[in-house]
Amino acid sequence: MALPTPDVIETIFQSLHSLGHPPGTVKPSTHLQEELGIDSLETVELSAVVCQRLGLPSRVAADVRNVHTVEELAARITPLLAEGNGDTGASP
């Protein structure tokens, strides 16, 4: 599994902020469900928002089963970028 890039982690932070989680309260080790109250369906939604912001095609979705932390989510999304399914440019 590819190591998450800072761009992917920052995009997750921005997406969580847009969902109401204040900046500075989330770090890579933050547990999505236990610390933020994000359930599995919301994790899928978060993944879709992050992929969209990174320029991945809408049909692309990260497999987020057994994802518990921000860093784990980033690690699932990073390989999609490495495969050339998007770019690591700035978020729209």
Summary of the structure (lengths in Angstrom):
residues: 92
radius of gyration: 11.8
end to end distance: 26.5
largest distance: 32.9
contacts: 257
relative contact order: 0.24
helix: 49%
strand: 2%
